[in-house]
């Protein structure tokens, strides 16, 4: 099957049924070592973020793109949902490792997502 035919089939399937991204569960991180301090610049939020939302993933764009799922961002007063979106990878075969909140002493810190 050619790439164009495959892309057209995926586009049709995505448009006709809608794709759903389910909230991902991350394994619990190991406990921090004694005397742990958060990384410089990290904000320790005293409350856990709400559960991840279920998002309807739109059909992919006509160019190579990877879906980056939505996440909760701390704005200094509360959590605000940032919707997922498609982005172009920096190079072929790169994959997106989603950012996530990790429990730490005194609260939670945000671990940024990155390309691998």
ROVOBA-831458 format. One record per atom (N, C-alpha, C, O): z, x, y; residue number from 1; residue in one letter. Coordinates in Angstrom, 2 decimals, padded with zeros to 5 digits. Atoms other than C-alpha are relative to their C-alpha. Example, Ala and Ser with C-alpha at 12.3 -4.5 7.8 and 13.67 -1.06 7.14 Angstrom:
<nodes>
+---------+---------+---------+-----+--------+
!      c3 !      c1 !      c2 ! num ! residu !
+---------+---------+---------+-----+--------+
!  000.00 !  000.89 ! -001.19 !   1 !      A !
!  007.80 !  012.30 ! -004.50 !   1 !      A !
!  000.00 !  000.90 !  001.20 !   1 !      A !
!  000.66 !  001.94 !  001.18 !   1 !      A !
! -000.06 ! -000.82 ! -001.19 !   2 !      S !
!  007.14 !  013.67 ! -001.06 !   2 !      S !
!  000.73 ! -000.77 !  001.09 !   2 !      S !
!  000.90 ! -000.26 !  002.20 !   2 !      S !
+---------+---------+---------+-----+--------+
</nodes>
This chain:
<nodes>
+---------+---------+---------+-----+--------+
!      c3 !      c1 !      c2 ! num ! residu !
+---------+---------+---------+-----+--------+
!  000.00 !  000.86 ! -001.18 !   1 !      X !
!  000.00 !  000.00 !  000.00 !   1 !      X !
!  000.00 !  000.91 !  001.24 !   1 !      X !
!  000.76 !  001.87 !  001.31 !   1 !      X !
!  000.06 ! -000.82 ! -001.20 !   2 !      X !
! -000.91 !  001.41 !  003.39 !   2 !      X !
!  001.20 ! -000.27 !  000.90 !   2 !      X !
!  001.86 ! -001.30 !  000.79 !   2 !      X !
! -001.12 !  000.18 ! -000.93 !   3 !      X !
!  001.66 !  001.89 !  006.11 !   3 !      X !
! -000.19 ! -001.23 !  000.88 !   3 !      X !
!  000.77 ! -001.96 !  001.16 !   3 !      X !
!  000.26 !  001.16 ! -000.85 !   4 !      X !
! -000.02 ! -000.73 !  008.28 !   4 !      X !
!  000.29 ! -001.30 ! -000.74 !   4 !      X !
!  000.87 ! -002.22 ! -000.17 !   4 !      X !
! -000.25 !  001.21 !  000.78 !   5 !      X !
!  000.10 ! -003.32 !  005.49 !   5 !      X !
!  001.49 ! -000.18 ! -000.25 !   5 !      X !
!  002.00 ! -001.30 ! -000.18 !   5 !      X !
! -001.45 !  000.07 !  000.21 !   6 !      X !
!  003.71 ! -002.48 !  004.74 !   6 !      X !
!  000.71 ! -000.44 !  001.27 !   6 !      X !
!  001.59 ! -001.30 !  001.22 !   6 !      X !
! -000.61 !  000.38 ! -001.27 !   7 !      X !
!  004.65 ! -002.73 !  008.42 !   7 !      X !
! -000.27 ! -001.47 !  000.32 !   7 !      X !
!  000.62 ! -002.17 !  000.79 !   7 !      X !
!  000.33 !  001.40 ! -000.26 !   8 !      X !
!  002.84 ! -006.06 !  008.74 !   8 !      X !
!  000.82 ! -000.92 ! -000.90 !   8 !      X !
!  001.30 ! -001.96 ! -000.44 !   8 !      X !
! -000.81 !  000.81 !  000.91 !   9 !      X !
!  004.64 ! -007.41 !  005.66 !   9 !      X !
!  001.45 ! -000.05 !  000.44 !   9 !      X !
!  002.07 ! -001.12 !  000.40 !   9 !      X !
! -001.37 ! -000.02 ! -000.49 !  10 !      X !
!  008.01 ! -006.31 !  007.00 !  10 !      X !
!  000.16 ! -000.82 !  001.28 !  10 !      X !
!  001.14 ! -001.53 !  001.44 !  10 !      X !
! -000.04 !  000.77 ! -001.24 !  11 !      X !
!  007.23 ! -007.79 !  010.41 !  11 !      X !
! -000.02 ! -001.49 ! -000.31 !  11 !      X !
!  000.77 ! -002.25 !  000.26 !  11 !      X !
!  000.09 !  001.41 !  000.36 !  12 !      X !
!  006.23 ! -011.12 !  008.86 !  12 !      X !
!  001.31 ! -000.48 ! -000.64 !  12 !      X !
!  001.83 ! -001.54 ! -000.29 !  12 !      X !
! -001.25 !  000.37 !  000.67 !  13 !      X !
!  009.31 ! -011.17 !  006.61 !  13 !      X !
!  001.14 ! -000.11 !  001.00 !  13 !      X !
!  001.93 ! -001.05 !  000.96 !  13 !      X !
! -001.06 !  000.02 ! -001.00 !  14 !      X !
!  011.61 ! -010.32 !  009.52 !  14 !      X !
! -000.11 ! -001.18 !  000.94 !  14 !      X !
!  000.89 ! -001.79 !  001.30 !  14 !      X !
!  000.18 !  001.11 ! -000.92 !  15 !      X !
!  010.09 ! -012.94 !  011.80 !  15 !      X !
!  000.24 ! -001.35 ! -000.68 !  15 !      X !
!  000.76 ! -002.28 ! -000.08 !  15 !      X !
! -000.11 !  001.30 !  000.66 !  16 !      X !
!  010.04 ! -015.67 !  009.19 !  16 !      X !
!  001.41 ! -000.30 ! -000.48 !  16 !      X !
!  001.80 ! -001.47 ! -000.54 !  16 !      X !
! -001.32 !  000.27 !  000.56 !  17 !      X !
!  013.54 ! -015.23 !  007.82 !  17 !      X !
!  001.15 !  000.50 !  000.86 !  17 !      X !
!  002.26 ! -000.01 !  000.75 !  17 !      X !
! -001.09 ! -000.62 ! -000.75 !  18 !      X !
!  015.54 ! -013.14 !  010.28 !  18 !      X !
!  000.77 !  000.91 ! -000.94 !  18 !      X !
!  001.01 !  000.56 ! -002.09 !  18 !      X !
! -000.76 ! -000.95 !  000.81 !  19 !      X !
!  017.46 ! -010.16 !  009.01 !  19 !      X !
!  001.41 !  000.03 !  000.53 !  19 !      X !
!  001.62 !  000.01 !  001.74 !  19 !      X !
! -001.39 !  000.01 ! -000.43 !  20 !      X !
!  021.22 ! -010.09 !  009.08 !  20 !      X !
!  000.65 !  001.32 ! -000.33 !  20 !      X !
!  000.57 !  001.80 ! -001.46 !  20 !      X !
! -000.78 ! -001.22 !  000.22 !  21 !      X !
!  023.30 ! -006.96 !  009.52 !  21 !      X !
!  001.44 ! -000.42 ! -000.17 !  21 !      X !
!  002.02 ! -001.06 !  000.71 !  21 !      X !
! -001.38 !  000.36 !  000.25 !  22 !      X !
!  026.70 ! -007.39 !  008.00 !  22 !      X !
!  000.92 !  001.08 !  000.55 !  22 !      X !
!  000.55 !  002.25 !  000.63 !  22 !      X !
! -000.98 ! -000.96 ! -000.48 !  23 !      X !
!  029.78 ! -005.77 !  009.41 !  23 !      X !
!  000.28 !  001.01 ! -001.10 !  23 !      X !
!  000.46 !  000.65 ! -002.26 !  23 !      X !
! -000.23 ! -001.05 !  000.98 !  24 !      X !
!  030.31 ! -002.45 !  007.71 !  24 !      X !
!  001.48 !  000.33 ! -000.08 !  24 !      X !
!  002.17 !  000.38 !  000.94 !  24 !      X !
! -001.37 ! -000.45 !  000.19 !  25 !      X !
!  033.63 ! -001.46 !  006.23 !  25 !      X !
! -000.02 !  001.50 ! -000.20 !  25 !      X !
! -000.74 !  002.00 ! -001.07 !  25 !      X !
! -000.09 ! -001.44 !  000.14 !  26 !      X !
!  034.48 !  002.19 !  006.65 !  26 !      X !
!  001.25 !  000.31 ! -000.82 !  26 !      X !
!  002.26 ! -000.38 ! -000.69 !  26 !      X !
! -001.20 ! -000.35 !  000.75 !  27 !      X !
!  036.87 !  003.90 !  004.23 !  27 !      X !
!  001.08 !  000.48 !  000.97 !  27 !      X !
!  000.77 !  001.03 !  002.02 !  27 !      X !
! -001.05 ! -000.43 ! -000.92 !  28 !      X !
!  040.26 !  004.60 !  005.76 !  28 !      X !
! -000.01 !  001.52 !  000.15 !  28 !      X !
! -000.22 !  002.24 ! -000.83 !  28 !      X !
!  000.00 ! -001.45 ! -000.20 !  29 !      X !
!  040.47 !  008.07 !  007.32 !  29 !      X !
!  001.26 !  000.61 ! -000.61 !  29 !      X !
!  002.25 ! -000.10 ! -000.81 !  29 !      X !
! -001.22 ! -000.63 !  000.50 !  30 !      X !
!  042.92 !  010.60 !  005.92 !  30 !      X !
!  001.05 !  000.00 !  001.10 !  30 !      X !
!  000.72 ! -000.05 !  002.28 !  30 !      X !
! -001.02 ! -000.02 ! -001.03 !  31 !      X !
!  046.27 !  010.68 !  007.67 !  31 !      X !
! -000.10 !  001.26 !  000.84 !  31 !      X !
! -000.46 !  002.32 !  000.32 !  31 !      X !
!  000.08 ! -001.19 ! -000.85 !  32 !      X !
!  046.38 !  013.03 !  010.65 !  32 !      X !
!  001.10 !  001.00 ! -000.36 !  32 !      X !
!  002.15 !  000.60 ! -000.86 !  32 !      X !
! -001.02 ! -001.00 !  000.31 !  33 !      X !
!  048.25 !  016.31 !  010.23 !  33 !      X !
!  001.19 ! -000.13 !  000.95 !  33 !      X !
!  001.07 ! -000.72 !  002.02 !  33 !      X !
! -001.17 !  000.04 ! -000.90 !  34 !      X !
!  051.76 !  016.69 !  011.69 !  34 !      X !
! -000.35 !  000.65 !  001.34 !  34 !      X !
! -001.04 !  001.67 !  001.38 !  34 !      X !
!  000.27 ! -000.53 ! -001.34 !  35 !      X !
!  051.61 !  017.27 !  015.44 !  35 !      X !
! -001.39 ! -000.29 !  000.51 !  35 !      X !
! -001.85 !  000.36 !  001.45 !  35 !      X !
!  001.36 !  000.34 ! -000.40 !  36 !      X !
!  048.17 !  015.67 !  015.75 !  36 !      X !
! -000.06 ! -000.40 !  001.47 !  36 !      X !
!  000.82 ! -001.10 !  001.97 !  36 !      X !
!  000.30 !  000.44 ! -001.37 !  37 !      X !
!  046.78 !  015.29 !  019.26 !  37 !      X !
! -001.46 ! -000.42 !  000.02 !  37 !      X !
! -002.30 !  000.25 ! -000.60 !  37 !      X !
!  001.41 !  000.42 ! -000.03 !  38 !      X !
!  043.57 !  013.36 !  020.01 !  38 !      X !
! -000.86 !  001.06 !  000.68 !  38 !      X !
! -000.35 !  001.86 !  001.46 !  38 !      X !
!  000.89 ! -000.97 ! -000.63 !  39 !      X !
!  040.51 !  015.40 !  021.02 !  39 !      X !
!  000.03 ! -000.15 !  001.52 !  39 !      X !
!  000.31 ! -001.24 !  002.03 !  39 !      X !
!  000.01 !  000.09 ! -001.46 !  40 !      X !
!  040.26 !  016.23 !  024.73 !  40 !      X !
! -000.96 ! -001.09 !  000.47 !  40 !      X !
! -002.09 ! -001.17 ! -000.01 !  40 !      X !
!  000.84 !  001.06 ! -000.54 !  41 !      X !
!  038.90 !  013.27 !  026.65 !  41 !      X !
!  000.03 ! -001.29 ! -000.80 !  41 !      X !
! -000.46 ! -002.31 ! -000.34 !  41 !      X !
! -000.07 !  001.21 !  000.81 !  42 !      X !
!  039.58 !  010.80 !  023.83 !  42 !      X !
!  001.04 ! -000.94 !  000.58 !  42 !      X !
!  002.13 ! -000.52 !  000.99 !  42 !      X !
! -000.94 !  001.02 ! -000.46 !  43 !      X !
!  041.21 !  007.58 !  024.90 !  43 !      X !
!  000.61 ! -000.66 ! -001.22 !  43 !      X !
! -000.10 ! -001.16 ! -002.09 !  43 !      X !
! -000.69 !  000.67 !  001.10 !  44 !      X !
!  043.83 !  006.26 !  022.50 !  44 !      X !
!  000.28 ! -001.42 !  000.45 !  44 !      X !
!  001.04 ! -001.65 !  001.40 !  44 !      X !
! -000.18 !  001.41 ! -000.33 !  45 !      X !
!  043.68 !  002.47 !  022.60 !  45 !      X !
!  001.11 ! -000.55 ! -000.90 !  45 !      X !
!  001.03 ! -000.41 ! -002.12 !  45 !      X !
! -001.14 !  000.42 !  000.81 !  46 !      X !
!  046.96 !  000.90 !  021.48 !  46 !      X !
! -000.27 ! -001.13 ! -000.99 !  46 !      X !
!  000.47 ! -001.28 ! -001.96 !  46 !      X !
!  000.29 !  001.11 !  000.90 !  47 !      X !
!  045.36 ! -002.14 !  019.80 !  47 !      X !
! -001.30 !  000.25 ! -000.75 !  47 !      X !
! -002.22 !  000.90 ! -000.24 !  47 !      X !
!  001.22 ! -000.15 !  000.81 !  48 !      X !
!  042.77 ! -002.26 !  017.03 !  48 !      X !
! -001.12 ! -000.86 !  000.57 !  48 !      X !
! -000.85 ! -001.90 !  001.16 !  48 !      X !
!  001.11 !  000.85 ! -000.45 !  49 !      X !
!  039.28 ! -003.54 !  017.89 !  49 !      X !
! -000.10 ! -001.24 ! -000.88 !  49 !      X !
!  000.38 ! -001.25 ! -002.01 !  49 !      X !
!  000.26 !  001.20 !  000.82 !  50 !      X !
!  038.28 ! -007.03 !  016.72 !  50 !      X !
! -000.93 !  000.37 ! -001.16 !  50 !      X !
! -001.55 !  001.43 ! -001.14 !  50 !      X !
!  000.96 ! -000.26 !  001.08 !  51 !      X !
!  036.28 ! -007.27 !  013.48 !  51 !      X !
! -001.41 !  000.08 !  000.56 !  51 !      X !
! -001.74 ! -000.56 !  001.56 !  51 !      X !
!  001.39 ! -000.10 ! -000.43 !  52 !      X !
!  032.64 ! -006.28 !  013.81 !  52 !      X !
! -000.67 ! -001.36 ! -000.10 !  52 !      X !
! -000.36 ! -002.15 ! -000.98 !  52 !      X !
!  000.74 !  001.26 !  000.03 !  53 !      X !
!  030.31 ! -009.16 !  014.58 !  53 !      X !
! -001.17 !  000.12 ! -000.98 !  53 !      X !
! -001.67 !  001.21 ! -001.23 !  53 !      X !
!  001.21 !  000.05 !  000.81 !  54 !      X !
!  027.52 ! -010.22 !  012.26 !  54 !      X !
! -001.15 ! -000.20 !  000.98 !  54 !      X !
! -001.13 ! -001.11 !  001.81 !  54 !      X !
!  001.13 !  000.07 ! -000.92 !  55 !      X !
!  024.24 ! -009.63 !  014.06 !  55 !      X !
! -001.26 ! -000.40 ! -000.74 !  55 !      X !
! -001.47 !  000.00 ! -001.89 !  55 !      X !
!  001.33 !  000.29 !  000.53 !  56 !      X !
!  020.81 ! -011.10 !  013.42 !  56 !      X !
! -000.89 !  001.12 !  000.50 !  56 !      X !
! -001.09 !  001.28 !  001.71 !  56 !      X !
!  000.83 ! -001.14 ! -000.35 !  57 !      X !
!  018.55 ! -008.08 !  013.35 !  57 !      X !
! -001.43 ! -000.49 !  000.20 !  57 !      X !
! -002.02 ! -001.05 ! -000.72 !  57 !      X !
!  001.38 !  000.45 ! -000.21 !  58 !      X !
!  015.18 ! -008.83 !  014.96 !  58 !      X !
! -000.98 !  000.86 ! -000.78 !  58 !      X !
! -000.64 !  001.94 ! -001.26 !  58 !      X !
!  001.04 ! -000.76 !  000.67 !  59 !      X !
!  011.95 ! -007.71 !  013.38 !  59 !      X !
! -000.17 !  001.35 !  000.69 !  59 !      X !
! -000.02 !  001.43 !  001.91 !  59 !      X !
!  000.14 ! -001.32 ! -000.63 !  60 !      X !
!  011.34 ! -003.99 !  013.95 !  60 !      X !
! -001.21 !  000.04 !  000.93 !  60 !      X !
! -002.17 ! -000.71 !  000.75 !  60 !      X !
!  001.15 ! -000.13 ! -000.90 !  61 !      X !
!  009.05 ! -002.94 !  016.78 !  61 !      X !
! -001.18 !  000.63 ! -000.73 !  61 !      X !
! -001.02 !  001.12 ! -001.85 !  61 !      X !
!  001.19 ! -000.52 !  000.68 !  62 !      X !
!  005.50 ! -001.79 !  015.98 !  62 !      X !
! -000.02 !  001.52 ! -000.15 !  62 !      X !
! -000.91 !  002.06 ! -000.80 !  62 !      X !
! -000.10 ! -001.46 !  000.14 !  63 !      X !
!  006.53 !  001.88 !  016.28 !  63 !      X !
!  001.23 !  000.33 ! -000.85 !  63 !      X !
!  002.07 ! -000.54 ! -001.08 !  63 !      X !
! -001.14 ! -000.39 !  000.84 !  64 !      X !
!  008.99 !  003.85 !  014.12 !  64 !      X !
!  001.28 ! -000.09 !  000.81 !  64 !      X !
!  001.41 !  000.55 !  001.86 !  64 !      X !
! -001.27 !  000.16 ! -000.68 !  65 !      X !
!  012.49 !  002.81 !  015.14 !  65 !      X !
!  001.09 ! -000.29 ! -001.01 !  65 !      X !
!  000.83 ! -000.80 ! -002.10 !  65 !      X !
! -001.15 !  000.20 !  000.86 !  66 !      X !
!  015.95 !  002.65 !  013.63 !  66 !      X !
!  000.97 ! -000.94 !  000.70 !  66 !      X !
!  001.22 ! -000.82 !  001.90 !  66 !      X !
! -000.96 !  000.95 ! -000.55 !  67 !      X !
!  018.44 ! -000.17 !  014.12 !  67 !      X !
!  001.36 !  000.69 !  000.16 !  67 !      X !
!  001.89 !  001.26 ! -000.79 !  67 !      X !
! -001.36 ! -000.47 ! -000.25 !  68 !      X !
!  021.70 !  000.93 !  015.75 !  68 !      X !
!  000.86 ! -001.26 !  000.14 !  68 !      X !
!  000.67 ! -002.04 !  001.07 !  68 !      X !
! -000.79 !  001.22 ! -000.03 !  69 !      X !
!  024.30 ! -001.76 !  015.00 !  69 !      X !
!  000.91 ! -000.07 !  001.21 !  69 !      X !
!  001.25 !  000.95 !  001.82 !  69 !      X !
! -000.90 !  000.22 ! -001.11 !  70 !      X !
!  026.51 ! -003.27 !  017.67 !  70 !      X !
!  001.40 !  000.53 ! -000.31 !  70 !      X !
!  001.74 !  000.81 ! -001.46 !  70 !      X !
! -001.35 ! -000.53 !  000.15 !  71 !      X !
!  030.07 ! -002.09 !  018.26 !  71 !      X !
!  000.87 ! -000.48 !  001.15 !  71 !      X !
!  000.37 ! -000.95 !  002.17 !  71 !      X !
! -000.95 !  000.34 ! -001.06 !  72 !      X !
!  033.20 ! -002.77 !  020.30 !  72 !      X !
!  000.27 !  001.23 !  000.84 !  72 !      X !
!  000.61 !  002.29 !  000.31 !  72 !      X !
! -000.29 ! -001.08 ! -000.94 !  73 !      X !
!  033.62 ! -000.59 !  023.40 !  73 !      X !
!  001.24 ! -000.37 !  000.81 !  73 !      X !
!  001.39 ! -001.53 !  001.21 !  73 !      X !
! -001.18 !  000.21 ! -000.82 !  74 !      X !
!  036.92 ! -000.22 !  025.25 !  74 !      X !
! -000.37 !  000.27 !  001.45 !  74 !      X !
! -000.91 !  001.33 !  001.75 !  74 !      X !
!  000.36 ! -000.20 ! -001.41 !  75 !      X !
!  036.46 ! -000.70 !  029.02 !  75 !      X !
!  001.21 !  000.29 !  000.89 !  75 !      X !
!  001.11 !  000.24 !  002.11 !  75 !      X !
! -001.21 ! -000.28 ! -000.77 !  76 !      X !
!  040.01 !  000.16 !  030.06 !  76 !      X !
!  000.93 ! -001.18 !  000.10 !  76 !      X !
!  002.12 ! -001.03 !  000.37 !  76 !      X !
! -000.82 !  001.23 ! -000.05 !  77 !      X !
!  041.21 ! -003.46 !  029.98 !  77 !      X !
! -000.09 ! -000.80 ! -001.28 !  77 !      X !
!  000.81 ! -001.57 ! -001.60 !  77 !      X !
!  000.19 !  000.77 !  001.23 !  78 !      X !
!  039.86 ! -004.84 !  026.76 !  78 !      X !
! -001.26 !  000.46 ! -000.71 !  78 !      X !
! -002.01 !  001.29 ! -000.20 !  78 !      X !
!  001.20 ! -000.32 !  000.77 !  79 !      X !
!  037.17 ! -004.60 !  024.10 !  79 !      X !
! -001.15 ! -000.88 !  000.45 !  79 !      X !
! -000.97 ! -002.08 !  000.69 !  79 !      X !
!  001.23 !  000.71 ! -000.35 !  80 !      X !
!  033.61 ! -005.61 !  025.03 !  80 !      X !
! -001.05 !  000.32 ! -001.06 !  80 !      X !
! -001.22 !  001.47 ! -001.45 !  80 !      X !
!  001.02 ! -000.19 !  001.03 !  81 !      X !
!  030.84 ! -006.14 !  022.49 !  81 !      X !
! -001.27 !  000.59 !  000.60 !  81 !      X !
! -001.77 !  000.11 !  001.62 !  81 !      X !
!  001.28 ! -000.61 ! -000.36 !  82 !      X !
!  027.77 ! -003.89 !  022.81 !  82 !      X !
! -000.96 ! -000.37 ! -001.13 !  82 !      X !
! -000.76 !  000.02 ! -002.28 !  82 !      X !
!  000.94 !  000.48 !  001.02 !  83 !      X !
!  024.82 ! -005.49 !  021.00 !  83 !      X !
! -000.80 !  001.15 ! -000.61 !  83 !      X !
! -001.06 !  002.16 !  000.04 !  83 !      X !
!  000.85 ! -000.98 !  000.68 !  84 !      X !
!  022.80 ! -003.56 !  018.45 !  84 !      X !
! -001.40 ! -000.02 !  000.58 !  84 !      X !
! -001.81 ! -000.98 !  001.24 !  84 !      X !
!  001.36 ! -000.09 ! -000.51 !  85 !      X !
!  019.29 ! -002.42 !  019.29 !  85 !      X !
! -000.77 !  001.06 ! -000.79 !  85 !      X !
! -000.18 !  001.89 ! -001.48 !  85 !      X !
!  000.86 ! -000.99 !  000.64 !  86 !      X !
!  016.34 ! -000.40 !  017.98 !  86 !      X !
! -000.17 !  001.20 !  000.93 !  86 !      X !
! -000.27 !  001.05 !  002.15 !  86 !      X !
!  000.27 ! -001.23 ! -000.76 !  87 !      X !
!  015.87 !  003.22 !  019.08 !  87 !      X !
! -000.95 !  000.86 ! -000.82 !  87 !      X !
! -001.02 !  000.76 ! -002.04 !  87 !      X !
!  000.89 ! -000.96 !  000.68 !  88 !      X !
!  013.31 !  005.88 !  018.28 !  88 !      X !
!  000.84 !  001.19 ! -000.44 !  88 !      X !
!  001.63 !  001.71 !  000.34 !  88 !      X !
! -000.75 ! -001.18 !  000.44 !  89 !      X !
!  014.72 !  008.69 !  016.16 !  89 !      X !
! -000.51 !  001.24 !  000.73 !  89 !      X !
! -001.68 !  001.29 !  001.12 !  89 !      X !
!  000.45 ! -001.19 ! -000.72 !  90 !      X !
!  014.62 !  012.13 !  017.80 !  90 !      X !
! -001.07 !  000.77 ! -000.77 !  90 !      X !
! -001.93 !  001.42 ! -000.16 !  90 !      X !
!  001.00 ! -000.66 !  000.85 !  91 !      X !
!  012.58 !  013.50 !  014.87 !  91 !      X !
! -000.20 ! -000.85 ! -001.26 !  91 !      X !
!  000.63 ! -001.69 ! -001.59 !  91 !      X !
!  000.27 !  000.73 !  001.25 !  92 !      X !
!  011.01 !  012.16 !  011.69 !  92 !      X !
!  001.11 !  000.25 ! -001.00 !  92 !      X !
!  001.67 !  001.35 ! -001.07 !  92 !      X !
! -000.99 ! -000.03 !  001.08 !  93 !      X !
!  013.44 !  011.43 !  008.84 !  93 !      X !
!  001.44 !  000.15 !  000.47 !  93 !      X !
!  002.32 !  000.41 ! -000.36 !  93 !      X !
! -001.39 !  000.00 ! -000.46 !  94 !      X !
!  016.55 !  011.43 !  011.03 !  94 !      X !
!  000.60 ! -001.38 ! -000.27 !  94 !      X !
! -000.10 ! -002.39 ! -000.21 !  94 !      X !
! -000.68 !  001.28 !  000.18 !  95 !      X !
!  019.11 !  008.75 !  010.29 !  95 !      X !
!  001.17 ! -000.09 !  000.96 !  95 !      X !
!  001.74 !  000.92 !  001.36 !  95 !      X !
! -001.08 !  000.26 ! -000.95 !  96 !      X !
!  021.70 !  007.18 !  012.56 !  96 !      X !
!  001.31 ! -000.21 ! -000.76 !  96 !      X !
!  001.37 ! -001.04 ! -001.67 !  96 !      X !
! -001.35 !  000.20 !  000.54 !  97 !      X !
!  025.38 !  007.51 !  011.63 !  97 !      X !
!  000.76 ! -000.76 !  001.08 !  97 !      X !
!  000.99 ! -000.23 !  002.17 !  97 !      X !
! -000.60 !  000.88 ! -001.01 !  98 !      X !
!  027.11 !  004.64 !  013.42 !  98 !      X !
!  001.37 !  000.51 !  000.45 !  98 !      X !
!  002.14 !  001.06 ! -000.34 !  98 !      X !
! -001.33 ! -000.29 ! -000.52 !  99 !      X !
!  030.09 !  005.23 !  015.67 !  99 !      X !
!  001.00 ! -001.00 ! -000.56 !  99 !      X !
!  000.62 ! -002.07 ! -001.03 !  99 !      X !
! -001.02 !  000.89 !  000.54 ! 100 !      X !
!  033.38 !  003.70 !  014.63 ! 100 !      X !
!  001.36 !  000.34 !  000.60 ! 100 !      X !
!  001.57 !  001.42 !  001.15 ! 100 !      X !
! -001.37 ! -000.17 ! -000.46 ! 101 !      X !
!  037.01 !  003.26 !  015.57 ! 101 !      X !
!  000.84 !  000.53 ! -001.16 ! 101 !      X !
!  000.72 !  000.05 ! -002.28 ! 101 !      X !
! -000.89 ! -000.54 !  001.02 ! 102 !      X !
!  039.59 !  005.33 !  013.68 ! 102 !      X !
!  001.44 ! -000.18 !  000.44 ! 102 !      X !
!  001.78 !  000.09 !  001.59 ! 102 !      X !
! -001.42 !  000.10 ! -000.34 ! 103 !      X !
!  043.30 !  004.60 !  013.54 ! 103 !      X !
!  000.60 !  001.40 !  000.10 ! 103 !      X !
!  000.34 !  002.26 ! -000.74 ! 103 !      X !
! -000.70 ! -001.27 ! -000.22 ! 104 !      X !
!  045.38 !  007.47 !  014.86 ! 104 !      X !
!  001.41 ! -000.31 !  000.49 ! 104 !      X !
!  001.68 ! -001.45 !  000.86 ! 104 !      X !
! -001.35 !  000.27 ! -000.50 ! 105 !      X !
!  049.02 !  007.87 !  015.86 ! 105 !      X !
! -000.06 ! -000.58 !  001.42 ! 105 !      X !
! -000.70 ! -000.01 !  002.30 ! 105 !      X !
! -000.03 !  000.63 ! -001.31 ! 106 !      X !
!  049.65 !  005.55 !  018.80 ! 106 !      X !
! -001.13 ! -000.97 !  000.28 ! 106 !      X !
! -001.15 ! -001.58 !  001.34 ! 106 !      X !
!  001.09 !  000.94 ! -000.25 ! 107 !      X !
!  046.47 !  003.49 !  018.41 ! 107 !      X !
! -001.27 !  000.35 ! -000.74 ! 107 !      X !
! -001.23 !  000.78 ! -001.89 ! 107 !      X !
!  001.32 ! -000.24 !  000.57 ! 108 !      X !
!  042.75 !  003.88 !  017.77 ! 108 !      X !
! -000.83 !  000.83 !  000.97 ! 108 !      X !
! -000.68 !  000.70 !  002.19 ! 108 !      X !
!  000.94 ! -000.75 ! -000.85 ! 109 !      X !
!  040.10 !  006.33 !  019.05 ! 109 !      X !
! -001.42 ! -000.28 ! -000.48 ! 109 !      X !
! -001.64 ! -000.58 ! -001.65 ! 109 !      X !
!  001.41 !  000.23 !  000.30 ! 110 !      X !
!  036.32 !  005.92 !  019.20 ! 110 !      X !
! -000.64 !  001.32 ! -000.44 ! 110 !      X !
! -000.50 !  002.34 !  000.24 ! 110 !      X !
!  000.77 ! -001.14 !  000.49 ! 111 !      X !
!  034.22 !  008.36 !  017.13 ! 111 !      X !
! -001.47 ! -000.36 !  000.27 ! 111 !      X !
! -001.99 ! -001.31 ! -000.31 ! 111 !      X !
!  001.39 !  000.29 ! -000.38 ! 112 !      X !
!  030.72 !  008.48 !  018.65 ! 112 !      X !
! -000.95 !  000.10 ! -001.18 ! 112 !      X !
! -000.74 !  000.89 ! -002.10 ! 112 !      X !
!  001.06 ! -000.09 !  000.99 ! 113 !      X !
!  027.66 !  007.85 !  016.51 ! 113 !      X !
! -000.86 !  001.21 !  000.29 ! 113 !      X !
! -000.83 !  001.77 !  001.39 ! 113 !      X !
!  000.84 ! -001.17 ! -000.17 ! 114 !      X !
!  025.17 !  010.66 !  015.96 ! 114 !      X !
! -001.19 ! -000.06 ! -000.95 ! 114 !      X !
! -001.19 ! -000.81 ! -001.93 ! 114 !      X !
!  001.19 ! -000.11 !  000.85 ! 115 !      X !
!  021.77 !  011.51 !  014.46 ! 115 !      X !
!  000.24 !  001.10 ! -001.01 ! 115 !      X !
!  000.77 !  002.17 ! -000.68 ! 115 !      X !
! -000.15 ! -001.00 !  001.06 ! 116 !      X !
!  021.77 !  013.34 !  011.14 ! 116 !      X !
! -001.37 !  000.24 ! -000.60 ! 116 !      X !
! -001.50 !  001.05 ! -001.52 ! 116 !      X !
+---------+---------+---------+-----+--------+
</nodes>
